[in-house]
């Protein structure tokens, strides 16, 4: 494991321990609802967290029990999107169709091609204008990470030779190729393998 991975694991354990000691939820926004934003679809266990039935927290802390919190363990570590609100993360993934195809290109032409093919595409609307360059990059990278994880074929709305150097499209293609994608022709990339 890398140093960053170890730091993340330690931080996660400390947060969970603090939540247990303080009697707050360490996961899941509501009782019985599994958090799935990071693709954690299979619940490994769901156990009520709270004191034994014969002992209330008030006996130890001077407060009566007001609720039992359910913590859902999914076996997947939460991945945060640095510097982005949940709203922006939601916007970044709202146009995912799970068709197996994603269309990229220069704005706004790729959106028309994506819609005609029923393919996924990245567009966060007017929220784009309120983001810093690093937040824009984080939102775009988050979208690409979801498509890489899904193994989508990536179709371009322009041929390879028409990609403008330094454009977001050029950065997206570079990110894909550095994450295991290869060109199949001048219009598309697929995962290696």
C-alpha positions in Angstrom: 0.0 0.0 0.0 1.1 3.5 -0.7 1.7 6.1 2.1 -1.4 7.9 1.0 -3.5 4.7 1.2 -2.2 4.0 4.7 -3.0 7.6 5.8 -6.6 7.2 4.4 -7.0 3.9 6.2 -5.8 5.4 9.5 -8.0 8.5 9.1 -11.0 6.3 8.3 -10.4 4.1 11.4 -10.0 7.2 13.6 -13.3 8.7 12.3 -15.1 5.4 12.9 -13.6 5.0 16.4 -14.6 8.6 17.3 -18.1 8.0 16.0 -18.5 4.8 18.0 -17.2 6.5 21.2 -19.4 9.6 20.7 -22.4 7.5 19.8 -22.9 9.1 16.3 -23.3 7.5 12.9 -20.1 6.6 11.2 -21.8 5.8 7.9 -25.1 5.9 6.0 -27.1 9.1 6.1 -30.3 7.4 7.4 -31.0 4.2 9.3 -31.3 1.3 6.9 -30.1 3.2 3.8 -26.8 2.0 2.3 -24.5 4.7 0.9 -23.8 3.8 -2.7 -22.2 6.9 -4.3 -18.9 5.0 -4.6 -20.4 2.0 -6.2 -20.8 0.0 -2.9 -23.8 -2.0 -4.0 -23.4 -5.2 -1.9 -24.1 -4.7 1.8 -21.7 -6.9 3.8 -23.5 -6.5 7.1 -26.1 -4.4 8.7 -26.0 -4.3 12.5 -27.8 -2.0 14.9 -25.3 0.0 16.9 -26.2 1.0 20.4 -25.9 -0.1 24.0 -27.1 -3.5 25.3 -30.9 -3.5 25.8 -30.5 -3.7 29.6 -28.2 -0.7 29.7 -29.0 2.8 28.4 -26.4 5.4 27.5 -27.9 7.5 30.3 -26.6 5.1 32.8 -23.1 5.8 31.7 -23.3 9.4 30.3 -26.2 10.9 32.1 -28.3 11.0 29.0 -31.2 8.9 27.9 -31.1 6.9 24.7 -33.1 8.7 22.0 -32.4 6.4 19.0 -30.5 3.4 17.8 -28.2 4.1 14.8 -27.8 1.5 12.1 -24.3 1.4 10.5 -24.1 -0.3 7.1 -20.7 -1.9 6.3 -20.2 -2.3 2.6 -16.6 -3.4 2.4 -15.8 -0.4 0.2 -13.9 2.6 1.5 -15.6 5.9 0.8 -13.9 7.9 -1.9 -14.4 11.7 -1.6 -14.1 14.0 -4.6 -11.7 16.7 -3.4 -13.1 20.2 -3.2 -16.5 19.3 -4.6 -20.0 19.6 -3.1 -22.3 16.6 -3.2 -24.4 18.7 -5.7 -21.6 19.0 -8.1 -20.7 15.4 -7.8 -24.3 14.6 -8.6 -24.2 16.8 -11.6 -21.0 15.2 -12.9 -22.7 11.8 -13.0 -26.3 12.8 -13.9 -25.8 12.0 -17.6 -24.5 8.4 -17.1 -26.7 6.0 -19.1 -24.9 2.8 -18.3 -25.1 1.9 -22.1 -21.5 0.9 -22.2 -20.6 3.9 -24.3 -19.4 7.4 -23.4 -19.0 10.3 -25.8 -16.3 12.9 -25.3 -15.6 15.9 -27.5 -15.3 19.7 -27.7 -18.2 21.4 -26.0 -21.1 21.4 -26.9 -20.9 19.2 -30.0 -20.4 15.9 -28.1 -23.7 16.3 -26.2 -25.7 15.9 -29.4 -23.8 12.8 -30.4 -24.1 11.3 -27.0 -27.9 11.9 -26.9 -28.4 10.4 -30.3 -26.5 7.2 -29.2 -28.0 7.0 -25.7 -24.4 7.3 -24.4 -23.0 8.8 -21.2 -21.5 12.2 -21.3 -20.1 14.9 -18.9 -22.0 18.2 -18.6 -22.6 20.0 -15.3 -24.5 22.9 -16.8 -24.2 26.4 -15.4 -22.5 25.0 -12.3 -19.3 24.9 -14.5 -19.1 28.7 -14.4 -19.0 28.8 -10.6 -16.1 26.3 -10.2 -12.4 27.0 -10.0 -10.2 25.3 -12.6 -9.2 22.6 -10.1 -12.8 21.9 -9.2 -13.7 21.7 -12.9 -10.9 19.2 -13.3 -12.0 17.2 -10.2 -15.6 17.0 -11.5 -14.4 15.9 -14.9 -11.9 13.4 -13.5 -14.7 11.9 -11.2 -16.9 11.4 -14.3 -14.0 9.7 -16.2 -13.2 7.5 -13.2 -16.8 6.2 -13.1 -16.6 5.4 -16.9 -13.2 3.7 -16.5 -14.6 1.6 -13.6 -17.6 0.7 -15.8 -15.2 -0.3 -18.7 -17.1 2.0 -21.1 -16.0 2.3 -24.8 -15.2 6.0 -25.4 -16.4 7.5 -28.6 -15.3 10.9 -29.8 -17.4 13.5 -31.5 -14.3 14.6 -33.5 -11.6 12.5 -35.1 -8.3 12.1 -33.2 -6.6 14.6 -35.5 -9.1 17.4 -34.6 -8.4 17.3 -30.9 -7.2 20.8 -29.9 -4.0 20.7 -28.0 -4.4 21.8 -24.4 -8.2 21.4 -24.5 -10.3 19.5 -21.9 -10.8 16.8 -24.6 -7.0 16.5 -25.0 -6.7 16.2 -21.2 -9.5 13.6 -21.0 -7.9 11.4 -23.7 -4.5 11.7 -22.0 -6.1 10.6 -18.7 -7.8 7.7 -20.3 -4.7 6.5 -22.0 -2.7 6.8 -18.8 -5.4 4.7 -17.1 -5.4 1.7 -19.5 -7.3 2.8 -22.5 -6.0 2.4 -26.1 -7.1 3.8 -29.4 -9.0 1.4 -31.7 -9.4 3.9 -34.5 -9.5 7.7 -34.9 -12.9 7.9 -33.2 -12.7 5.6 -30.2 -10.8 4.2 -27.2 -11.4 1.0 -25.3 -9.9 -0.4 -22.1 -6.9 -2.6 -22.6 -7.4 -6.3 -22.2 
